[in-house]
Amino acid sequence: MRAAVQAVLPWLSGEADQPPRPALAAAVRLSLRTLEQLAPGRSVEVRVPPFAAVQCIEGPRHTRGTPPNVVETDARTWLLLATGALTWTDALDSAQVTASGTRADISALLPVVRF
């Protein structure tokens, strides 16, 4: 995961163009899997379309339809959050992240990797 995210750091810092889709997808998917491992459970769904979605955090589990606790953002914002380059509060305040439900605050789990 660390190597995959490190490969996209120049793009995140504005020093390079967007990386190839496979590199971006690997960074997103592996960092989301790390989040899933840090907080196993099924009460919150974290979505980064079109690359991946994971369920995490212990608590009430949903089985059908739209989950009651959803976090959704784009790949760049997710990776900025995952690396600590963007805070959860700033992402919410600037509408870069949507978080619905009483358990959708994942700020305590971020960042998932530090450089």
Buried (B, 14 or more C-beta within 10 A) or exposed (E): BEEBBEBBBEBBEEEEEEBEEEBBBBBBBBBBBBBBEBBEBBBBBBBBEEBBBBBBBEEEEBEEEEBBBBBBBBBBBBBBBBBEEBBBEEBBEEEBBEBEBEBBBBEEBBBBBEE
